[in-house]
Amino acid sequence: MRHISVLAALFIFFAGSPVFADVPKILTLSEIQAGTKAVGFTVFSGVEPQRFDVVLGEPIDAGGFYYVLIKVSGGPMETPLEKIGAMSGMSGSPIFVDCQEYKECVKSGTLAGALSASPGLFIEGGMNTLMTPIEYMLGGRLGGYSAMGEFLRRGGVFKKIDNLNIKSLVLFSGMNGQPAGRQLPRCSEFANSDIKPGSMISVFLARGTMNVGFSGTVTWRDGEKIYALGHPAFGTGLVEYPFWQISVADTIQSPVSGTKIPGCELDAHGAILVDGAFEIAGIVGQEVKLTPLDVHMFVGNQQVSLKEGLVYNSPMTTAILRMLPAAWAGQVVGDLGGLSVRYQARITIENQPELFWQNVLPAEVFSVPFAELFNRVDNALQTIRKSGFSHQVESMHIDLGFSNDIRVWKKKSAFISKAKALPGETVHVQIVLEDLVRGELKHISIPIQIPNDFADRVDLDDSAGLPQISVLVQGGAHFVDPNDKAQKSLLTLDVLIERINKSTSPPANVLYVQQTLPKLKDKKEQDRLATQSAGVSAGKWQSMEAGELSNLPSGSQFEILVEKAPALEHYIEFEESFVIKVEIVEEPGPVQPEKKSRRKWFWIF
């Protein structure tokens, strides 16, 4: 149902009449003349757009399209804009010619473009800002975004142009090195305000206890459609990001720059549906369903919670999952390094088995166990996204606590009783583990029985049949079962989820012993014949059921035996391999009886 609603919204957006509901007069790029005086509007305080002065300059080539150099000045601040240039948060501010006041400009003025970027250093009194021509933002390209979305991806929004160090004027929160923002309070004094050209909006990629997103200014409103920023956010084409109208609490200025300070959220909101080459665009009133992320952290006898709604498929999803919970937890407990974690994670996917893990992450093994937990969550979701399977993540729920009593067993000593053995003999793998914190040792002797029929497994003239057994001993955190049928099954989403569950949360308190030895010669021959007869009609494509894939012969010359040692409490960090050379003594052939020579008699006669 969610996909249907999004498609319906996009149909309304793209299929609307090319004649604007609120028709602006447009100053095209070819009509721009250097020295033309203009006015711009943006919110400096509260919610109502206020005027600043503009002088248009020359267009500059940005590699296939043009920005226009402009000079901004005035404004209601104590330090006028001509001294510091445009401020962060002004990106998207509409610029008009042939008018003076706000209502006049919106009703009958000529829209020239959107303030969009800073050229970096500038000389006071000269050009100090860049403008995106409005024909780029409102041109007849909307119908092409469906097909062109993937081609609009960019490594960055701005680049160096004619020795100008272009800088964004978007106000970031939790992005571009800025900390995540607090949840804004609801506005009460601006209840009757609505979104219009010059209004301030915040676009969210994560919304809840901590907000991640960016804020900028609306350039134009056409009925329920809005256009903002004057440049892409990420340039990824069709998107679905929620936005809210916000107030500006105040502005902060330094001798060389300034920034707006977000105030409170208003009721007006909607969905950004296009992240285009020169603007973001969306629909007022359109709802966006976010993916819930609930993290419950137990600190002593208290529980604290992080509640977020995430845009699941944004370019920032990985960074948000890996960094936002850690930033939040760091505010609660301080330094997360050195804190072992016990956790339980549950991720529900529509009409599929859930991802479910519970385990421990010791600080002796992982530098920041808390960060490792959310790296695992992100890795699992990335694996599913990259698989190409259509899926809808319904929720993510994680319970965790910190512990200082997790025991970690590490290698003290490991060796085999002898490196060479005969068929029928037993070799012991001796392993000594140590709990460094408590100074306790544990020892286990693992018997490896050399098969009596080992001579029937190797051909000394065949390099693939070396007379040896390889033994790999691993803690559960490192173990992947080589005989797991799920690894050989036809990949479906439920099989992929099963694999992820096994690999992400293995039992970490046991040792697994893998013996790799040559197959019996008879078994090799059976596999060879089965491989030849696997296709009923050789040289032709045939249909195959999903369950039949695991029945195909592997073609391997070796078999792998897996055993599990008894468990120790908590966590074993161990991985070691050994090689046992098997000495094959050729049996002597049958003994031939010695022939007795007959005495010869020589007769004289």
C-alpha positions as CSV (number, residue, x, y, z in Angstrom):
1,M,0.0,0.0,0.0
2,R,2.9,2.3,0.7
3,H,4.3,2.0,-2.8
4,I,0.8,2.7,-4.3
5,S,0.5,5.9,-2.3
6,V,3.9,7.1,-3.3
7,L,3.2,6.3,-7.0
8,A,-0.1,8.2,-6.7
9,A,1.7,11.2,-5.2
10,L,4.3,11.1,-8.0
11,F,1.6,10.9,-10.6
12,I,0.0,14.0,-9.2
13,F,3.4,15.7,-9.1
14,F,4.5,14.8,-12.5
15,A,1.2,14.8,-14.3
16,G,0.1,18.3,-13.2
17,S,-0.6,20.9,-15.8
18,P,2.5,22.8,-17.1
19,V,0.6,26.0,-16.3
20,F,1.4,26.9,-12.7
21,A,-1.5,27.3,-10.3
22,D,0.4,30.4,-8.9
23,V,2.0,31.6,-12.2
24,P,5.3,33.4,-11.7
25,K,6.8,35.6,-14.3
26,I,10.3,34.3,-15.0
27,L,13.5,36.1,-15.8
28,T,15.4,33.7,-18.1
29,L,19.2,33.3,-18.0
30,S,19.5,35.1,-21.4
31,E,17.5,38.1,-20.0
32,I,19.8,38.6,-17.0
33,Q,21.8,41.9,-17.2
34,A,24.7,42.6,-14.9
35,G,23.9,45.5,-12.5
36,T,20.1,44.8,-12.4
37,K,18.8,45.6,-8.9
38,A,16.6,42.9,-7.3
39,V,15.2,41.9,-3.9
40,G,15.2,38.6,-2.0
41,F,13.2,37.2,0.8
42,T,14.0,34.8,3.6
43,V,13.1,34.3,7.3
44,F,15.5,36.0,9.6
45,S,13.4,35.6,12.7
46,G,10.0,34.0,13.4
47,V,8.2,32.6,10.3
48,E,7.6,35.6,8.0
49,P,10.0,36.2,5.1
50,Q,11.9,39.5,5.3
51,R,13.5,41.5,2.5
52,F,17.2,41.8,1.7
53,D,18.7,43.7,-1.3
54,V,20.3,42.0,-4.3
55,V,22.4,43.2,-7.4
56,L,22.6,40.7,-10.2
57,G,26.0,40.0,-11.8
58,E,27.4,37.9,-14.6
59,P,26.6,34.2,-15.2
60,I,29.5,31.8,-14.7
61,D,29.9,28.5,-16.4
62,A,29.7,25.6,-13.9
63,G,30.3,22.8,-16.5
64,G,27.3,22.6,-18.7
65,F,25.0,24.9,-16.7
66,Y,25.3,28.4,-15.1
67,Y,25.2,30.1,-11.8
68,V,24.8,33.9,-11.6
69,L,27.0,35.9,-9.4
70,I,25.0,38.3,-7.2
71,K,25.7,40.7,-4.3
72,V,23.4,40.5,-1.3
73,S,23.2,43.3,1.2
74,G,21.0,44.8,3.9
75,G,18.7,42.6,6.0
76,P,17.4,43.2,9.5
77,M,20.5,42.0,11.3
78,E,23.0,44.1,13.2
79,T,25.7,43.2,10.7
80,P,24.4,43.6,7.2
81,L,24.8,40.9,4.6
82,E,27.2,42.8,2.4
83,K,29.8,42.3,5.2
84,I,29.4,38.6,5.8
85,G,27.6,37.3,2.7
86,A,24.6,35.0,2.7
87,M,24.0,32.9,5.8
88,S,23.6,29.2,6.3
89,G,19.9,28.4,5.9
90,M,19.3,31.0,3.2
91,S,19.8,28.5,0.4
92,G,16.7,28.6,-1.8
93,S,15.7,32.2,-0.9
94,P,13.7,33.6,-3.9
95,I,15.0,36.6,-5.8
96,F,12.7,38.9,-7.7
97,V,13.1,41.9,-10.0
98,D,10.5,44.6,-10.9
99,C,9.1,44.7,-7.4
100,Q,9.9,45.9,-3.9
101,E,7.6,44.4,-1.2
102,Y,6.9,40.7,-0.5
103,K,3.2,40.6,-1.4
104,E,3.8,42.6,-4.6
105,C,6.7,40.3,-5.6
106,V,4.8,37.1,-5.1
107,K,1.8,38.4,-6.9
108,S,3.2,40.3,-9.8
109,G,7.0,40.3,-9.6
110,T,9.4,38.6,-11.9
111,L,11.2,35.6,-10.3
112,A,14.9,35.5,-11.3
113,G,16.3,32.6,-9.3
114,A,17.1,31.1,-5.9
115,L,20.0,32.1,-3.7
116,S,22.0,28.9,-3.5
117,A,25.6,29.0,-2.6
118,S,28.6,31.0,-1.3
119,P,31.7,31.6,-3.5
120,G,33.9,31.4,-0.3
121,L,36.1,34.5,0.1
122,F,34.9,37.8,-1.4
123,I,35.8,41.5,-1.3
124,E,33.4,43.6,0.7
125,G,31.2,45.6,-1.7
126,G,31.7,43.0,-4.5
127,M,29.8,39.9,-5.6
128,N,29.4,37.6,-2.6
129,T,26.8,34.9,-3.4
130,L,25.6,32.6,-6.2
131,M,22.1,32.4,-7.6
132,T,20.6,29.4,-9.5
133,P,18.5,30.6,-12.5
134,I,14.8,29.9,-11.9
135,E,14.4,28.4,-15.3
136,Y,16.6,25.5,-14.2
137,M,14.3,24.9,-11.2
138,L,10.9,25.3,-12.8
139,G,11.7,24.2,-16.4
140,G,9.8,21.5,-18.2
141,R,12.0,18.6,-17.0
142,L,9.8,17.1,-14.3
143,G,8.4,14.3,-16.5
144,G,12.0,13.1,-17.1
145,Y,12.9,12.6,-13.5
146,S,11.4,9.1,-13.3
147,A,13.8,7.8,-16.0
148,M,16.8,10.1,-15.1
149,G,16.9,9.7,-11.3
150,E,19.9,7.4,-11.4
151,F,21.8,9.6,-13.8
152,L,21.5,12.6,-11.5
153,R,23.8,11.1,-8.8
154,R,26.7,13.3,-7.9
155,G,29.8,13.0,-5.7
156,G,29.0,16.4,-4.2
157,V,26.6,19.2,-4.7
158,F,29.2,21.9,-5.4
159,K,32.7,21.9,-6.9
160,K,35.4,24.5,-7.5
161,I,34.4,26.8,-10.4
162,D,36.8,29.4,-11.8
163,N,38.9,29.3,-8.7
164,L,35.8,29.8,-6.5
165,N,35.5,27.6,-3.4
166,I,31.8,27.0,-3.6
167,K,30.1,26.3,-0.2
168,S,26.6,25.2,0.5
169,L,24.2,27.5,2.4
170,V,22.1,24.6,3.6
171,L,21.8,24.4,7.4
172,F,22.8,20.8,8.3
173,S,21.9,18.7,11.4
174,G,23.8,15.5,12.0
175,M,25.4,15.7,8.5
176,N,28.6,17.3,7.0
177,G,30.3,17.1,10.4
178,Q,27.5,18.8,12.3
179,P,26.0,17.2,15.4
180,A,22.5,15.8,15.3
181,G,19.9,18.3,16.4
182,R,17.4,18.0,19.2
183,Q,13.7,17.4,18.6
184,L,12.2,20.9,18.0
185,P,9.2,22.0,20.1
186,R,5.9,22.6,18.5
187,C,5.1,26.2,17.7
188,S,2.1,27.8,19.4
189,E,2.4,31.5,18.4
190,F,2.6,30.8,14.6
191,A,-0.5,28.6,14.3
192,N,-2.0,30.4,11.3
193,S,1.2,30.5,9.2
194,D,1.6,28.4,6.1
195,I,4.4,27.5,3.7
196,K,5.1,30.2,1.0
197,P,8.0,31.5,-1.0
198,G,10.7,32.4,1.5
199,S,9.5,30.1,4.3
200,M,12.0,28.0,6.2
201,I,11.6,24.1,6.1
202,S,13.5,21.2,7.6
203,V,13.9,18.0,5.6
204,F,14.4,14.9,7.8
205,L,16.4,11.7,7.1
206,A,15.9,10.7,10.8
207,R,13.3,12.2,13.1
208,G,12.7,11.6,16.8
209,T,14.8,11.8,19.9
210,M,17.6,13.2,17.7
211,N,17.1,14.8,14.2
212,V,19.2,14.3,11.1
213,G,18.6,16.3,8.0
214,F,19.0,19.8,6.5
215,S,17.1,23.1,6.5
216,G,16.7,25.6,3.7
217,T,14.3,28.0,2.1
218,V,11.3,27.5,-0.2
219,T,11.8,29.2,-3.5
220,W,8.3,28.9,-4.9
221,R,5.0,27.3,-4.2
222,D,2.7,26.1,-7.0
223,G,-0.5,25.0,-5.5
224,E,0.5,22.2,-3.2
225,K,3.9,21.7,-4.9
226,I,7.0,23.4,-3.5
227,Y,10.5,24.0,-4.9
228,A,13.5,24.7,-2.7
229,L,17.2,25.0,-2.2
230,G,18.3,25.9,-5.8
231,H,20.6,22.8,-5.8
232,P,20.3,19.1,-5.1
233,A,20.5,17.6,-1.6
234,F,22.1,14.4,-2.9
235,G,20.9,14.4,-6.6
236,T,19.3,10.9,-6.4
237,G,16.2,11.6,-8.3
238,L,13.0,10.2,-6.9
239,V,13.0,10.2,-3.1
240,E,10.6,10.3,-0.1
241,Y,11.7,12.6,2.7
242,P,9.4,14.2,5.2
243,F,9.6,18.0,5.7
244,W,8.2,20.4,8.2
245,Q,7.9,24.2,8.2
246,I,10.0,25.7,11.0
247,S,10.5,29.1,12.6
248,V,13.9,30.8,13.0
249,A,14.7,31.6,16.6
250,D,17.5,34.0,15.8
251,T,20.7,34.4,13.7
252,I,24.3,34.1,14.8
253,Q,26.9,36.2,13.1
254,S,30.6,36.4,13.1
255,P,32.8,38.9,11.3
256,V,32.9,36.6,8.3
257,S,29.8,34.4,8.3
258,G,26.4,33.9,9.8
259,T,23.8,31.1,10.4
260,K,20.1,30.8,11.2
261,I,19.1,29.0,14.4
262,P,16.0,26.8,14.0
263,G,13.2,27.6,16.5
264,C,10.1,25.4,16.5
265,E,8.0,23.2,14.2
266,L,4.7,24.4,12.7
267,D,1.8,22.2,11.6
268,A,2.5,22.6,7.9
269,H,4.5,19.6,6.5
270,G,4.7,17.3,3.5
271,A,7.0,15.1,1.5
272,I,10.0,15.8,-0.7
273,L,9.6,13.6,-3.7
274,V,12.3,14.8,-6.1
275,D,15.9,15.4,-5.4
276,G,16.8,17.0,-8.7
277,A,19.8,18.5,-10.4
278,F,18.9,22.1,-9.4
279,E,16.3,21.8,-6.7
280,I,14.3,19.6,-4.3
281,A,10.6,19.5,-4.9
282,G,7.7,18.0,-3.0
283,I,4.0,18.2,-2.0
284,V,2.6,20.0,1.0
285,G,0.3,17.7,3.1
286,Q,1.8,14.4,1.7
287,E,2.6,11.9,4.5
288,V,5.8,9.9,4.7
289,K,5.9,6.6,6.6
290,L,9.3,6.3,8.4
291,T,10.9,3.0,9.6
292,P,10.8,2.9,13.5
293,L,14.2,2.4,15.3
294,D,13.7,1.8,19.0
295,V,16.8,1.3,21.2
296,H,16.4,0.5,24.9
297,M,19.6,0.9,26.8
298,F,19.8,-0.4,30.4
299,V,22.3,1.6,32.5
300,G,22.4,0.3,36.1
301,N,18.8,0.2,37.3
302,Q,17.6,2.8,34.7
303,Q,16.4,2.4,31.1
304,V,16.8,5.1,28.6
305,S,15.4,5.0,25.1
306,L,16.2,6.3,21.6
307,K,13.1,6.5,19.4
308,E,13.7,7.4,15.8
309,G,11.9,7.3,12.5
310,L,14.3,6.6,9.6
311,V,14.1,7.2,5.9
312,Y,15.2,3.6,5.1
313,N,16.7,4.2,1.6
314,S,18.4,7.5,1.9
315,P,22.1,8.0,1.0
316,M,22.7,8.7,4.7
317,T,21.1,5.5,6.1
318,T,24.4,3.7,6.8
319,A,25.9,6.7,8.5
320,I,22.8,7.3,10.6
321,L,22.6,3.6,11.8
322,R,26.3,3.5,12.6
323,M,26.7,6.9,14.2
324,L,23.4,8.3,15.6
325,P,22.9,5.6,18.3
326,A,26.5,6.0,19.4
327,A,26.2,9.8,19.6
328,W,23.0,9.4,21.7
329,A,24.5,6.8,24.0
330,G,27.7,8.9,24.4
331,Q,25.6,11.7,25.8
332,V,24.2,9.3,28.4
333,V,27.2,7.3,29.6
334,G,30.2,9.2,28.2
335,D,33.0,7.2,26.6
336,L,31.7,3.9,25.1
337,G,35.1,2.4,24.6
338,G,35.9,-0.4,27.1
339,L,32.2,-1.2,27.8
340,S,31.2,-4.8,27.0
341,V,27.7,-5.2,25.6
342,R,24.9,-7.8,26.0
343,Y,22.2,-7.3,23.4
344,Q,19.1,-8.6,21.7
345,A,18.2,-7.3,18.2
346,R,15.0,-7.9,16.3
347,I,14.3,-6.5,12.8
348,T,10.9,-7.3,11.3
349,I,10.5,-7.5,7.5
350,E,7.1,-7.5,5.9
351,N,5.9,-11.1,5.1
352,Q,9.3,-12.5,5.9
353,P,11.1,-14.2,8.8
354,E,12.6,-11.7,11.2
355,L,16.2,-11.0,11.7
356,F,16.9,-11.9,15.3
357,W,20.2,-12.0,17.2
358,Q,21.3,-12.1,20.8
359,N,24.9,-12.3,22.0
360,V,27.7,-10.6,23.8
361,L,30.3,-8.2,22.5
362,P,33.3,-8.1,24.9
363,A,35.5,-5.0,25.1
364,E,38.5,-7.3,25.1
365,V,37.7,-8.3,21.6
366,F,36.1,-5.2,20.1
367,S,37.4,-1.7,20.7
368,V,33.9,-0.2,20.9
369,P,31.4,-3.0,21.3
370,F,28.4,-0.6,21.1
371,A,29.6,0.6,17.7
372,E,30.2,-3.0,16.6
373,L,26.5,-3.9,17.4
374,F,25.2,-1.2,15.1
375,N,27.8,-2.0,12.4
376,R,26.3,-5.5,12.4
377,V,22.7,-4.1,12.1
378,D,23.8,-1.9,9.1
379,N,25.8,-4.7,7.5
380,A,22.8,-7.0,7.6
381,L,20.4,-4.4,6.1
382,Q,23.0,-3.5,3.4
383,T,23.3,-7.2,2.5
384,I,19.5,-7.4,2.0
385,R,19.4,-4.1,0.0
386,K,22.2,-5.2,-2.3
387,S,20.6,-8.5,-2.9
388,G,18.0,-6.8,-5.0
389,F,15.0,-8.5,-3.3
390,S,12.0,-6.3,-2.9
391,H,11.4,-5.9,0.8
392,Q,9.9,-3.5,3.4
393,V,11.6,-3.2,6.8
394,E,8.7,-2.7,9.3
395,S,10.7,-2.0,12.5
396,M,14.0,-2.3,14.3
397,H,14.1,-3.0,18.0
398,I,17.3,-3.3,20.0
399,D,17.7,-4.0,23.8
400,L,21.2,-3.7,25.2
401,G,23.0,-3.4,28.4
402,F,26.6,-2.9,29.6
403,S,28.4,-5.6,31.5
404,N,31.7,-5.9,33.3
405,D,31.5,-9.6,34.0
406,I,31.8,-11.1,30.5
407,R,34.5,-13.7,30.5
408,V,36.7,-13.9,27.5
409,W,38.9,-16.9,26.9
410,K,42.0,-16.4,24.7
411,K,44.8,-18.7,23.5
412,K,47.5,-19.5,26.0
413,S,48.9,-22.5,24.2
414,A,47.9,-24.8,21.3
415,F,49.7,-27.8,19.7
416,I,49.2,-31.3,18.5
417,S,50.5,-34.4,20.2
418,K,52.4,-35.5,17.1
419,A,52.6,-34.2,13.5
420,K,52.8,-37.6,11.8
421,A,50.5,-40.6,12.4
422,L,49.5,-43.9,10.9
423,P,46.0,-44.9,9.9
424,G,44.0,-46.0,12.9
425,E,46.1,-43.9,15.3
426,T,44.7,-41.0,17.4
427,V,46.3,-37.6,17.5
428,H,45.3,-35.1,20.2
429,V,44.9,-31.4,19.7
430,Q,45.9,-29.8,23.0
431,I,44.4,-26.3,23.7
432,V,44.9,-24.2,26.7
433,L,42.8,-21.0,27.1
434,E,43.2,-18.2,29.6
435,D,40.9,-15.7,31.2
436,L,43.4,-12.9,31.5
437,V,41.2,-10.8,33.9
438,R,40.8,-13.6,36.4
439,G,44.0,-15.4,35.7
440,E,42.2,-18.7,35.2
441,L,43.2,-21.5,32.7
442,K,41.1,-24.1,30.9
443,H,42.5,-27.1,29.0
444,I,40.9,-29.5,26.6
445,S,42.3,-32.4,24.6
446,I,40.5,-33.0,21.3
447,P,41.0,-36.4,19.8
448,I,41.5,-36.7,16.0
449,Q,41.0,-40.3,14.8
450,I,43.0,-41.2,11.7
451,P,40.6,-43.4,9.6
452,N,41.7,-47.0,9.2
453,D,40.8,-46.7,5.5
454,F,42.9,-43.6,4.9
455,A,45.0,-45.5,2.3
456,D,41.7,-45.9,0.3
457,R,41.3,-42.1,0.2
458,V,44.5,-41.0,-1.5
459,D,46.3,-41.6,-4.7
460,L,50.0,-40.9,-4.1
461,D,50.3,-40.0,-7.8
462,D,47.5,-37.4,-7.5
463,S,48.5,-34.0,-6.1
464,A,44.9,-33.4,-5.0
465,G,45.0,-36.4,-2.6
466,L,47.8,-35.4,-0.3
467,P,48.2,-37.9,2.6
468,Q,47.2,-35.4,5.4
469,I,44.4,-34.1,7.5
470,S,43.9,-30.4,8.1
471,V,42.3,-29.4,11.4
472,L,40.8,-26.0,12.0
473,V,39.7,-25.1,15.5
474,Q,37.6,-21.9,15.9
475,G,35.6,-20.0,18.4
476,G,32.0,-19.7,17.5
477,A,32.4,-16.1,16.5
478,H,34.6,-17.1,13.6
479,F,32.8,-20.3,12.5
480,V,30.9,-20.8,9.3
481,D,29.4,-24.2,8.8
482,P,30.8,-25.6,5.5
483,N,28.1,-28.3,5.5
484,D,25.2,-25.9,6.0
485,K,22.6,-26.6,3.3
486,A,21.4,-23.0,3.5
487,Q,24.7,-22.0,2.0
488,K,24.1,-24.1,-1.0
489,S,20.4,-23.4,-1.5
490,L,18.9,-21.3,-4.2
491,L,19.1,-17.7,-2.8
492,T,15.7,-16.4,-1.8
493,L,15.0,-13.6,0.7
494,D,14.1,-16.0,3.5
495,V,17.2,-18.1,2.8
496,L,19.3,-14.9,2.9
497,I,17.7,-13.9,6.2
498,E,18.6,-17.4,7.6
499,R,22.2,-17.0,6.5
500,I,22.4,-13.5,8.1
501,N,21.0,-14.7,11.4
502,K,23.5,-17.6,11.6
503,S,26.5,-15.4,10.6
504,T,25.6,-12.4,12.8
505,S,24.9,-14.1,16.0
506,P,26.7,-17.5,16.3
507,P,27.2,-19.2,19.7
508,A,30.5,-17.6,20.8
509,N,31.1,-19.7,23.8
510,V,32.1,-23.0,22.1
511,L,34.9,-24.3,19.9
512,Y,34.2,-25.9,16.5
513,V,36.6,-28.5,15.1
514,Q,36.7,-29.0,11.4
515,Q,38.6,-31.9,9.9
516,T,39.3,-31.8,6.2
517,L,40.4,-35.1,4.6
518,P,40.3,-36.7,1.2
519,K,37.2,-38.5,0.2
520,L,37.2,-42.3,-0.3
521,K,38.1,-43.2,-3.8
522,D,34.7,-45.0,-4.3
523,K,33.0,-41.8,-3.2
524,K,35.0,-39.7,-5.6
525,E,34.1,-42.0,-8.4
526,Q,30.4,-41.8,-7.4
527,D,30.6,-37.9,-7.4
528,R,32.3,-38.0,-10.8
529,L,29.6,-40.2,-12.3
530,A,26.8,-38.1,-10.7
531,T,28.4,-34.9,-12.1
532,Q,28.3,-36.4,-15.6
533,S,24.7,-37.5,-15.2
534,A,23.4,-34.4,-13.4
535,G,21.9,-33.1,-16.7
536,V,19.3,-35.4,-18.1
537,S,19.7,-33.9,-21.6
538,A,23.3,-32.8,-22.0
539,G,23.9,-29.5,-23.7
540,K,20.3,-28.3,-23.1
541,W,18.7,-25.9,-20.6
542,Q,16.4,-27.5,-18.1
543,S,14.0,-26.4,-15.4
544,M,15.1,-27.0,-11.8
545,E,13.3,-26.8,-8.5
546,A,14.8,-24.6,-5.8
547,G,15.3,-27.6,-3.5
548,E,17.2,-29.6,-6.1
549,L,20.2,-27.2,-6.1
550,S,21.6,-28.6,-2.8
551,N,21.4,-32.1,-4.3
552,L,23.9,-31.4,-7.0
553,P,27.4,-33.0,-6.4
554,S,29.9,-30.5,-5.3
555,G,32.8,-31.9,-7.2
556,S,35.1,-31.4,-4.2
557,Q,37.9,-34.0,-3.6
558,F,37.6,-33.5,0.2
559,E,35.0,-34.1,2.9
560,I,34.7,-31.9,6.0
561,L,33.8,-33.3,9.4
562,V,32.6,-30.8,12.0
563,E,32.4,-31.4,15.8
564,K,31.6,-29.1,18.6
565,A,33.5,-29.0,21.9
566,P,31.8,-28.4,25.3
567,A,30.9,-24.8,26.0
568,L,32.7,-22.4,28.3
569,E,30.9,-19.5,29.8
570,H,30.5,-16.3,27.7
571,Y,33.1,-15.9,24.9
572,I,36.0,-17.8,23.3
573,E,38.3,-15.8,21.1
574,F,40.3,-18.5,19.3
575,E,41.3,-19.6,15.8
576,E,44.1,-22.0,15.0
577,S,44.9,-24.6,12.3
578,F,47.0,-27.7,12.3
579,V,48.2,-30.3,9.8
580,I,48.6,-34.0,10.5
581,K,50.6,-35.9,7.9
582,V,49.4,-39.5,7.5
583,E,52.1,-42.0,6.8
584,I,50.9,-44.8,4.5
585,V,53.0,-48.0,4.6
586,E,52.6,-50.1,1.5
587,E,51.7,-53.6,2.3
588,P,54.1,-56.3,1.0
589,G,52.8,-58.6,-1.7
590,P,52.1,-62.3,-1.1
591,V,55.3,-64.4,-0.3
592,Q,56.2,-66.9,-3.0
593,P,57.4,-70.3,-1.6
594,E,61.1,-71.0,-2.2
595,K,61.7,-73.7,-4.8
596,K,63.9,-76.6,-3.7
597,S,66.5,-77.7,-6.2
598,R,66.7,-81.4,-7.0
599,R,70.0,-83.1,-6.7
600,K,71.3,-84.3,-9.9
601,W,72.9,-87.7,-10.2
602,F,75.5,-88.4,-12.7
603,W,75.7,-92.0,-13.7
604,I,78.9,-93.4,-14.9
605,F,77.1,-96.0,-16.8
